[in-house]
Amino acid sequence: MEDIKNINKMSGVASSDEEEVQDFIKNDVNWQDIYASRQSNKILTAELSAVEKINVRVSEAPVECGVVFYGGIKVFIPVDEMNVSAKERFVIRSMIGAEIDFVVIGIDSENKIVVASRKTAMELRREVQLTKHKVGDRVLARITGVGKNNVIAEVYGIESRVEKEEVDYGYIYDLHEYMAVGDKVAAVIKKLDFSNYDISISFKECKQDPFDSITERYKVKGEYLGTISGIQSFGIFVKLEQGIYALCPHTNWSGFVPAIGDKVLIMLKRIDRENRKINASLIRRIRKA
């Protein structure tokens, strides 16, 4: 377990070590960034790579920290500086792999250990960059959490929960199969409330609706390869492409048990562009899942 001595004095450099410290700063651009962040609140960015407990202050109990490596320099971000509530501290582990911003708040030059704040960096992002945007603007969101039905995305210092209906067109069974922590995704701002730090975004609205050109790519009575994506009592859903699904009735084929992931050949019976529906029938299974 690491022991960072007295964070309140970490920003200073002992005079006896000053020459040595200046040498490693001068020869390492990453350490130059670290000191620039400490002295002028420069925002740095790195991937959240670990969770550890350390003694931030020698007189206090160890605290849980997120860990990033900035050019090989180990940076600790105490849980109170991760911008998560006390009830949600467990989410730090689920954020591993996410790209996060941080501002350095302390440096132990003797042990070359750094303490930083994500919370401060997010506040700066909101003040400096988010204020330049408005509803309807396109932005790049960073995925910091993924669940089955929604994802958490960070946009210039504000995190937003995005339901799967706003991720893409068509049916998505599980977002874990669609995106991952650390992804960067284009989004459209749908709602922006600066006073309450509230933002709503949509990934789907950055994409072309596949039904806009459905009749150019698919024809009634045409036969197409698809993948079984859902099985219900009323029929079988077959995915032709993201956002384009056909509903097929169950068959009475001997020994045929459909499974999600099966590759099948289907014939289109009806294309209802207005209601975004396609009806089809199964012709044969090409390959089992």
C-alpha positions as YAML, in Angstrom:
chain: A
units: angstrom
residues:
- id: 1
  name: MET
  ca: [0.00, 0.00, 0.00]
- id: 2
  name: GLU
  ca: [1.36, 3.39, -1.01]
- id: 3
  name: ASP
  ca: [1.75, 6.21, 1.51]
- id: 4
  name: ILE
  ca: [1.51, 9.73, 0.12]
- id: 5
  name: LYS
  ca: [2.80, 12.05, 2.81]
- id: 6
  name: ASN
  ca: [0.73, 15.13, 3.63]
- id: 7
  name: ILE
  ca: [-1.06, 16.08, 0.45]
- id: 8
  name: ASN
  ca: [-1.12, 19.73, 1.53]
- id: 9
  name: LYS
  ca: [2.65, 19.93, 1.00]
- id: 10
  name: MET
  ca: [2.81, 17.79, -2.10]
- id: 11
  name: SER
  ca: [2.77, 20.68, -4.54]
- id: 12
  name: GLY
  ca: [6.12, 21.93, -3.25]
- id: 13
  name: VAL
  ca: [9.58, 20.56, -3.99]
- id: 14
  name: ALA
  ca: [12.18, 20.23, -1.23]
- id: 15
  name: SER
  ca: [15.22, 22.41, -1.92]
- id: 16
  name: SER
  ca: [17.69, 19.52, -1.49]
- id: 17
  name: ASP
  ca: [15.89, 17.60, -4.22]
- id: 18
  name: GLU
  ca: [15.21, 20.57, -6.48]
- id: 19
  name: GLU
  ca: [18.02, 19.96, -8.96]
- id: 20
  name: GLU
  ca: [17.17, 16.27, -9.38]
- id: 21
  name: VAL
  ca: [13.47, 17.05, -9.75]
- id: 22
  name: GLN
  ca: [14.15, 19.72, -12.37]
- id: 23
  name: ASP
  ca: [16.23, 17.22, -14.35]
- id: 24
  name: PHE
  ca: [13.50, 14.59, -14.63]
- id: 25
  name: ILE
  ca: [10.91, 17.26, -15.44]
- id: 26
  name: LYS
  ca: [13.12, 18.77, -18.13]
- id: 27
  name: ASN
  ca: [13.70, 15.41, -19.78]
- id: 28
  name: ASP
  ca: [10.14, 14.06, -19.61]
- id: 29
  name: VAL
  ca: [7.28, 15.78, -21.44]
- id: 30
  name: ASN
  ca: [4.74, 13.82, -19.40]
- id: 31
  name: TRP
  ca: [6.11, 15.17, -16.14]
- id: 32
  name: GLN
  ca: [6.02, 18.63, -17.68]
- id: 33
  name: ASP
  ca: [2.30, 18.12, -18.29]
- id: 34
  name: ILE
  ca: [1.81, 16.89, -14.71]
- id: 35
  name: TYR
  ca: [3.43, 19.99, -13.23]
- id: 36
  name: ALA
  ca: [1.59, 22.27, -15.67]
- id: 37
  name: SER
  ca: [-1.67, 20.69, -14.53]
- id: 38
  name: ARG
  ca: [-0.78, 21.24, -10.87]
- id: 39
  name: GLN
  ca: [0.26, 24.85, -11.39]
- id: 40
  name: SER
  ca: [-2.31, 26.07, -13.93]
- id: 41
  name: ASN
  ca: [-5.21, 23.56, -13.85]
- id: 42
  name: LYS
  ca: [-4.30, 22.11, -17.25]
- id: 43
  name: ILE
  ca: [-6.75, 19.31, -18.03]
- id: 44
  name: LEU
  ca: [-5.08, 15.97, -18.78]
- id: 45
  name: THR
  ca: [-6.72, 12.85, -20.18]
- id: 46
  name: ALA
  ca: [-5.98, 9.15, -19.67]
- id: 47
  name: GLU
  ca: [-7.68, 5.76, -19.40]
- id: 48
  name: LEU
  ca: [-8.97, 4.64, -16.01]
- id: 49
  name: SER
  ca: [-6.92, 1.48, -15.47]
- id: 50
  name: ALA
  ca: [-7.29, 0.29, -11.87]
- id: 51
  name: VAL
  ca: [-8.77, 0.77, -8.40]
- id: 52
  name: GLU
  ca: [-6.46, 0.83, -5.36]
- id: 53
  name: LYS
  ca: [-6.46, 1.94, -1.74]
- id: 54
  name: ILE
  ca: [-3.77, 4.38, -0.60]
- id: 55
  name: ASN
  ca: [-2.95, 6.69, 2.31]
- id: 56
  name: VAL
  ca: [-3.54, 10.14, 0.89]
- id: 57
  name: ARG
  ca: [-2.80, 11.66, 4.31]
- id: 58
  name: VAL
  ca: [-0.58, 9.84, 6.76]
- id: 59
  name: SER
  ca: [-2.93, 10.51, 9.69]
- id: 60
  name: GLU
  ca: [-6.01, 9.12, 7.95]
- id: 61
  name: ALA
  ca: [-7.25, 5.70, 6.90]
- id: 62
  name: PRO
  ca: [-6.57, 4.47, 3.35]
- id: 63
  name: VAL
  ca: [-9.01, 5.70, 0.72]
- id: 64
  name: GLU
  ca: [-10.14, 4.05, -2.47]
- id: 65
  name: CYS
  ca: [-8.77, 5.65, -5.61]
- id: 66
  name: GLY
  ca: [-9.16, 5.30, -9.32]
- id: 67
  name: VAL
  ca: [-5.80, 4.92, -11.04]
- id: 68
  name: VAL
  ca: [-4.66, 6.21, -14.42]
- id: 69
  name: PHE
  ca: [-1.24, 5.99, -16.01]
- id: 70
  name: TYR
  ca: [-0.27, 9.19, -17.78]
- id: 71
  name: GLY
  ca: [2.69, 8.37, -19.98]
- id: 72
  name: GLY
  ca: [3.75, 5.76, -17.43]
- id: 73
  name: ILE
  ca: [3.24, 8.10, -14.45]
- id: 74
  name: LYS
  ca: [0.89, 6.62, -11.86]
- id: 75
  name: VAL
  ca: [-1.89, 9.04, -10.95]
- id: 76
  name: PHE
  ca: [-4.32, 8.42, -8.06]
- id: 77
  name: ILE
  ca: [-7.80, 9.94, -8.07]
- id: 78
  name: PRO
  ca: [-9.47, 9.59, -4.63]
- id: 79
  name: VAL
  ca: [-13.08, 8.45, -4.77]
- id: 80
  name: ASP
  ca: [-14.24, 11.86, -3.49]
- id: 81
  name: GLU
  ca: [-12.57, 13.41, -6.53]
- id: 82
  name: MET
  ca: [-14.06, 10.95, -9.06]
- id: 83
  name: ASN
  ca: [-17.36, 12.88, -9.29]
- id: 84
  name: VAL
  ca: [-19.49, 9.96, -8.10]
- id: 85
  name: SER
  ca: [-21.86, 10.09, -5.15]
- id: 86
  name: ALA
  ca: [-21.20, 8.18, -1.92]
- id: 87
  name: LYS
  ca: [-23.96, 5.73, -2.84]
- id: 88
  name: GLU
  ca: [-22.44, 5.07, -6.28]
- id: 89
  name: ARG
  ca: [-18.80, 4.50, -5.37]
- id: 90
  name: PHE
  ca: [-19.07, 0.94, -6.65]
- id: 91
  name: VAL
  ca: [-19.43, 2.29, -10.20]
- id: 92
  name: ILE
  ca: [-15.75, 3.23, -10.31]
- id: 93
  name: ARG
  ca: [-14.88, -0.40, -11.06]
- id: 94
  name: SER
  ca: [-17.38, -0.51, -13.91]
- id: 95
  name: MET
  ca: [-15.71, 2.60, -15.36]
- id: 96
  name: ILE
  ca: [-12.34, 0.90, -15.84]
- id: 97
  name: GLY
  ca: [-11.39, 1.33, -19.48]
- id: 98
  name: ALA
  ca: [-13.08, 4.72, -19.78]
- id: 99
  name: GLU
  ca: [-11.21, 7.78, -20.96]
- id: 100
  name: ILE
  ca: [-11.41, 10.41, -18.23]
- id: 101
  name: ASP
  ca: [-10.13, 13.93, -17.62]
- id: 102
  name: PHE
  ca: [-8.24, 14.97, -14.50]
- id: 103
  name: VAL
  ca: [-6.43, 17.92, -12.97]
- id: 104
  name: VAL
  ca: [-3.42, 17.33, -10.71]
- id: 105
  name: ILE
  ca: [-3.94, 18.50, -7.11]
- id: 106
  name: GLY
  ca: [-0.82, 17.07, -5.45]
- id: 107
  name: ILE
  ca: [2.64, 15.75, -6.30]
- id: 108
  name: ASP
  ca: [4.95, 13.65, -4.13]
- id: 109
  name: SER
  ca: [8.15, 14.40, -6.04]
- id: 110
  name: GLU
  ca: [10.28, 12.14, -3.85]
- id: 111
  name: ASN
  ca: [8.23, 9.05, -4.67]
- id: 112
  name: LYS
  ca: [7.02, 10.35, -8.05]
- id: 113
  name: ILE
  ca: [3.38, 9.81, -7.11]
- id: 114
  name: VAL
  ca: [0.59, 12.08, -8.26]
- id: 115
  name: VAL
  ca: [-2.90, 12.77, -6.86]
- id: 116
  name: ALA
  ca: [-5.56, 14.27, -9.12]
- id: 117
  name: SER
  ca: [-9.21, 15.29, -9.34]
- id: 118
  name: ARG
  ca: [-11.64, 14.24, -12.05]
- id: 119
  name: LYS
  ca: [-14.31, 16.42, -10.45]
- id: 120
  name: THR
  ca: [-12.27, 19.59, -10.96]
- id: 121
  name: ALA
  ca: [-11.52, 18.68, -14.57]
- id: 122
  name: MET
  ca: [-15.22, 18.12, -15.28]
- id: 123
  name: GLU
  ca: [-16.09, 21.49, -13.74]
- id: 124
  name: LEU
  ca: [-13.55, 23.15, -16.03]
- id: 125
  name: ARG
  ca: [-14.87, 21.30, -19.09]
- id: 126
  name: ARG
  ca: [-18.38, 22.55, -18.32]
- id: 127
  name: GLU
  ca: [-17.26, 26.14, -17.88]
- id: 128
  name: VAL
  ca: [-14.88, 26.33, -20.82]
- id: 129
  name: GLN
  ca: [-16.32, 24.03, -23.49]
- id: 130
  name: LEU
  ca: [-19.91, 23.07, -22.79]
- id: 131
  name: THR
  ca: [-21.01, 26.71, -22.68]
- id: 132
  name: LYS
  ca: [-20.06, 26.98, -26.37]
- id: 133
  name: HIS
  ca: [-22.77, 24.48, -27.33]
- id: 134
  name: LYS
  ca: [-26.55, 24.51, -27.73]
- id: 135
  name: VAL
  ca: [-29.43, 22.10, -28.40]
- id: 136
  name: GLY
  ca: [-29.02, 20.52, -31.83]
- id: 137
  name: ASP
  ca: [-25.23, 20.60, -31.85]
- id: 138
  name: ARG
  ca: [-23.23, 17.48, -32.60]
- id: 139
  name: VAL
  ca: [-20.68, 16.48, -29.98]
- id: 140
  name: LEU
  ca: [-18.41, 13.53, -29.23]
- id: 141
  name: ALA
  ca: [-19.52, 11.58, -26.15]
- id: 142
  name: ARG
  ca: [-17.27, 9.27, -24.13]
- id: 143
  name: ILE
  ca: [-18.85, 6.06, -22.83]
- id: 144
  name: THR
  ca: [-18.12, 5.62, -19.10]
- id: 145
  name: GLY
  ca: [-20.67, 2.91, -18.24]
- id: 146
  name: VAL
  ca: [-22.68, 0.26, -20.09]
- id: 147
  name: GLY
  ca: [-25.79, -1.62, -18.94]
- id: 148
  name: LYS
  ca: [-28.17, -3.88, -20.79]
- id: 149
  name: ASN
  ca: [-30.71, -1.12, -21.46]
- id: 150
  name: ASN
  ca: [-28.75, 2.13, -21.19]
- id: 151
  name: VAL
  ca: [-25.28, 3.62, -21.23]
- id: 152
  name: ILE
  ca: [-23.62, 6.46, -19.34]
- id: 153
  name: ALA
  ca: [-21.92, 9.00, -21.57]
- id: 154
  name: GLU
  ca: [-19.84, 12.02, -20.61]
- id: 155
  name: VAL
  ca: [-20.04, 15.20, -22.67]
- id: 156
  name: TYR
  ca: [-17.80, 18.11, -21.68]
- id: 157
  name: GLY
  ca: [-18.05, 17.49, -17.95]
- id: 158
  name: ILE
  ca: [-21.65, 16.29, -17.66]
- id: 159
  name: GLU
  ca: [-22.67, 12.63, -17.60]
- id: 160
  name: SER
  ca: [-25.92, 11.56, -19.22]
- id: 161
  name: ARG
  ca: [-27.87, 8.31, -19.19]
- id: 162
  name: VAL
  ca: [-28.77, 7.27, -22.73]
- id: 163
  name: GLU
  ca: [-31.55, 4.69, -23.14]
- id: 164
  name: LYS
  ca: [-31.14, 2.10, -25.86]
- id: 165
  name: GLU
  ca: [-34.00, 3.65, -27.87]
- id: 166
  name: GLU
  ca: [-31.68, 6.64, -28.43]
- id: 167
  name: VAL
  ca: [-28.62, 4.53, -29.27]
- id: 168
  name: ASP
  ca: [-29.63, 3.31, -32.73]
- id: 169
  name: TYR
  ca: [-32.55, 2.52, -34.98]
- id: 170
  name: GLY
  ca: [-34.21, -0.84, -34.55]
- id: 171
  name: TYR
  ca: [-34.18, -3.39, -31.78]
- id: 172
  name: ILE
  ca: [-31.17, -3.78, -29.49]
- id: 173
  name: TYR
  ca: [-31.37, -6.71, -27.10]
- id: 174
  name: ASP
  ca: [-28.32, -5.94, -24.95]
- id: 175
  name: LEU
  ca: [-26.15, -2.84, -25.20]
- id: 176
  name: HIS
  ca: [-23.14, -4.80, -23.92]
- id: 177
  name: GLU
  ca: [-23.04, -6.41, -27.37]
- id: 178
  name: TYR
  ca: [-23.28, -3.03, -29.07]
- id: 179
  name: MET
  ca: [-20.76, -0.76, -27.34]
- id: 180
  name: ALA
  ca: [-18.19, -0.77, -24.56]
- id: 181
  name: VAL
  ca: [-16.72, 1.46, -21.88]
- id: 182
  name: GLY
  ca: [-14.08, 3.63, -23.53]
- id: 183
  name: ASP
  ca: [-15.91, 4.05, -26.83]
- id: 184
  name: LYS
  ca: [-16.31, 7.53, -28.31]
- id: 185
  name: VAL
  ca: [-19.63, 8.09, -30.05]
- id: 186
  name: ALA
  ca: [-21.05, 11.00, -32.03]
- id: 187
  name: ALA
  ca: [-24.19, 12.44, -30.43]
- id: 188
  name: VAL
  ca: [-26.75, 15.21, -30.86]
- id: 189
  name: ILE
  ca: [-27.67, 17.43, -27.89]
- id: 190
  name: LYS
  ca: [-31.43, 17.18, -27.31]
- id: 191
  name: LYS
  ca: [-31.64, 19.07, -24.01]
- id: 192
  name: LEU
  ca: [-29.16, 21.32, -22.23]
- id: 193
  name: ASP
  ca: [-29.68, 22.93, -18.82]
- id: 194
  name: PHE
  ca: [-26.52, 24.72, -17.70]
- id: 195
  name: SER
  ca: [-27.92, 25.77, -14.32]
- id: 196
  name: ASN
  ca: [-28.67, 22.18, -13.26]
- id: 197
  name: TYR
  ca: [-25.82, 20.51, -15.15]
- id: 198
  name: ASP
  ca: [-28.33, 18.44, -17.09]
- id: 199
  name: ILE
  ca: [-27.87, 17.20, -20.64]
- id: 200
  name: SER
  ca: [-29.78, 14.74, -22.84]
- id: 201
  name: ILE
  ca: [-28.18, 13.33, -25.96]
- id: 202
  name: SER
  ca: [-29.05, 10.94, -28.77]
- id: 203
  name: PHE
  ca: [-26.66, 8.77, -30.74]
- id: 204
  name: LYS
  ca: [-29.43, 7.68, -33.07]
- id: 205
  name: GLU
  ca: [-30.06, 11.17, -34.39]
- id: 206
  name: CYS
  ca: [-26.51, 11.30, -35.76]
- id: 207
  name: LYS
  ca: [-27.29, 8.39, -38.03]
- id: 208
  name: GLN
  ca: [-29.31, 8.00, -41.20]
- id: 209
  name: ASP
  ca: [-32.65, 6.28, -40.66]
- id: 210
  name: PRO
  ca: [-32.28, 3.02, -42.64]
- id: 211
  name: PHE
  ca: [-36.00, 3.09, -43.46]
- id: 212
  name: ASP
  ca: [-35.49, 6.27, -45.50]
- id: 213
  name: SER
  ca: [-33.98, 4.18, -48.30]
- id: 214
  name: ILE
  ca: [-35.54, 0.81, -47.47]
- id: 215
  name: THR
  ca: [-37.14, 0.27, -50.90]
- id: 216
  name: GLU
  ca: [-33.83, 0.91, -52.63]
- id: 217
  name: ARG
  ca: [-32.18, -1.99, -50.84]
- id: 218
  name: TYR
  ca: [-34.99, -4.48, -50.28]
- id: 219
  name: LYS
  ca: [-37.81, -5.71, -52.52]
- id: 220
  name: VAL
  ca: [-41.00, -7.65, -51.83]
- id: 221
  name: LYS
  ca: [-40.53, -11.30, -52.90]
- id: 222
  name: GLY
  ca: [-36.78, -10.84, -52.66]
- id: 223
  name: GLU
  ca: [-34.84, -13.44, -50.66]
- id: 224
  name: TYR
  ca: [-32.29, -12.19, -48.13]
- id: 225
  name: LEU
  ca: [-29.83, -13.56, -45.60]
- id: 226
  name: GLY
  ca: [-30.52, -12.50, -42.03]
- id: 227
  name: THR
  ca: [-29.83, -13.39, -38.41]
- id: 228
  name: ILE
  ca: [-32.45, -14.44, -35.87]
- id: 229
  name: SER
  ca: [-32.41, -11.75, -33.20]
- id: 230
  name: GLY
  ca: [-35.54, -12.48, -31.19]
- id: 231
  name: ILE
  ca: [-38.09, -15.23, -30.66]
- id: 232
  name: GLN
  ca: [-41.59, -14.48, -29.37]
- id: 233
  name: SER
  ca: [-44.84, -16.42, -29.21]
- id: 234
  name: PHE
  ca: [-46.18, -14.37, -32.13]
- id: 235
  name: GLY
  ca: [-43.16, -14.81, -34.40]
- id: 236
  name: ILE
  ca: [-39.44, -14.73, -35.08]
- id: 237
  name: PHE
  ca: [-37.48, -11.50, -35.58]
- id: 238
  name: VAL
  ca: [-34.77, -11.62, -38.22]
- id: 239
  name: LYS
  ca: [-32.17, -8.85, -38.45]
- id: 240
  name: LEU
  ca: [-31.20, -7.85, -41.98]
- id: 241
  name: GLU
  ca: [-29.03, -4.93, -40.84]
- id: 242
  name: GLN
  ca: [-28.99, -2.59, -37.84]
- id: 243
  name: GLY
  ca: [-32.40, -0.92, -37.76]
- id: 244
  name: ILE
  ca: [-33.99, -3.28, -40.28]
- id: 245
  name: TYR
  ca: [-35.85, -6.29, -38.86]
- id: 246
  name: ALA
  ca: [-38.39, -8.63, -40.40]
- id: 247
  name: LEU
  ca: [-41.07, -10.54, -38.50]
- id: 248
  name: CYS
  ca: [-41.58, -14.12, -39.63]
- id: 249
  name: PRO
  ca: [-44.29, -16.55, -38.44]
- id: 250
  name: HIS
  ca: [-43.21, -19.76, -36.72]
- id: 251
  name: THR
  ca: [-42.80, -22.75, -39.03]
- id: 252
  name: ASN
  ca: [-43.89, -26.37, -38.62]
- id: 253
  name: TRP
  ca: [-40.66, -27.76, -40.05]
- id: 254
  name: SER
  ca: [-39.79, -31.13, -38.59]
- id: 255
  name: GLY
  ca: [-36.92, -30.91, -36.11]
- id: 256
  name: PHE
  ca: [-36.44, -27.17, -36.58]
- id: 257
  name: VAL
  ca: [-35.82, -25.28, -33.34]
- id: 258
  name: PRO
  ca: [-34.89, -21.65, -34.03]
- id: 259
  name: ALA
  ca: [-32.18, -20.03, -31.93]
- id: 260
  name: ILE
  ca: [-30.93, -16.49, -31.58]
- id: 261
  name: GLY
  ca: [-27.89, -16.09, -33.81]
- id: 262
  name: ASP
  ca: [-29.03, -18.58, -36.46]
- id: 263
  name: LYS
  ca: [-28.35, -17.46, -40.03]
- id: 264
  name: VAL
  ca: [-31.51, -17.88, -42.10]
- id: 265
  name: LEU
  ca: [-32.82, -17.13, -45.57]
- id: 266
  name: ILE
  ca: [-36.12, -15.25, -45.65]
- id: 267
  name: MET
  ca: [-38.52, -13.97, -48.32]
- id: 268
  name: LEU
  ca: [-40.01, -10.51, -47.83]
- id: 269
  name: LYS
  ca: [-43.82, -10.42, -48.01]
- id: 270
  name: ARG
  ca: [-44.59, -6.79, -47.14]
- id: 271
  name: ILE
  ca: [-42.64, -3.58, -46.52]
- id: 272
  name: ASP
  ca: [-44.54, -0.93, -44.55]
- id: 273
  name: ARG
  ca: [-42.26, 2.08, -44.63]
- id: 274
  name: GLU
  ca: [-44.67, 4.39, -42.81]
- id: 275
  name: ASN
  ca: [-45.04, 2.08, -39.80]
- id: 276
  name: ARG
  ca: [-41.46, 0.77, -40.06]
- id: 277
  name: LYS
  ca: [-42.50, -2.88, -40.37]
- id: 278
  name: ILE
  ca: [-41.43, -5.77, -42.59]
- id: 279
  name: ASN
  ca: [-43.24, -9.10, -42.80]
- id: 280
  name: ALA
  ca: [-41.46, -12.13, -44.20]
- id: 281
  name: SER
  ca: [-41.38, -15.91, -44.16]
- id: 282
  name: LEU
  ca: [-38.54, -18.30, -43.35]
- id: 283
  name: ILE
  ca: [-37.22, -20.29, -46.31]
- id: 284
  name: ARG
  ca: [-34.42, -22.28, -44.71]
- id: 285
  name: ARG
  ca: [-31.72, -22.17, -42.09]
- id: 286
  name: ILE
  ca: [-28.27, -21.47, -43.53]
- id: 287
  name: ARG
  ca: [-26.18, -21.99, -40.41]
- id: 288
  name: LYS
  ca: [-26.85, -22.68, -36.74]
- id: 289
  name: ALA
  ca: [-25.66, -20.20, -34.14]
...
